[in-house]
Amino acid sequence: MKKLFAIAIAASLISGGLYAFSFGLGAAYNHLGGDEPLDGNFAIKADVMCKPMPILGFRIDLVDVEMFSDEAGGTQFTIATGCGAAVLFYIPMAGMIQPYIPIHFYYQDDGDRGGSTMAFSGGVGGEFMFGGVNAYLEGRFEFYDVGEFMGFDPESMNWFDIQGGVRIPINM
């Protein structure tokens, strides 16, 4: 009986409550208050998230379509070439809003042009429970270290990003 109880507790921790995995689709406005040549741009994002514990989540970016309005890039489409991941620390609260702290890492290497981009960000967010589909909204402060990439001189830049969307649970 004790083993069965221990297995049930472990399964509830691994499942993260109602679901263990979810698919996210959202939109973002990146580079608010940023330095030239990126003044700000709209992006469409898709990700997958694993929530092994109720207070911890891991998010991996799948698709990131950014629309630049400057002379440096036009439209940038990133799929499987950029690698972004985030760790989400959920703040335990009762109710329909679940606040969290996202810590995000992004790295992209452009071997053809000989440069790379690395970014770290952190912020605050909230997940809103609507039954079968959840919505989320988050704001992040980003620190970019840009190599000789997309016409940029090597330098570091800081921006603020806002992202929101829906999260669809994948039932196990």
Secondary structure by P-SEA (a helix, b strand, c coil): caaaaaaaaaaaaaacccccbbbbbbccccccccccccccbbbbbccccccccccbbbbbbcbbbbbbccccccbbbbcccbbbbbbbbbccccccbbbbbbbbbbbbbccccccbbbbbbcccbbbbbcccbbbbbbbbbbbbbcccccccccccccbbbbbbbbbbbbcc
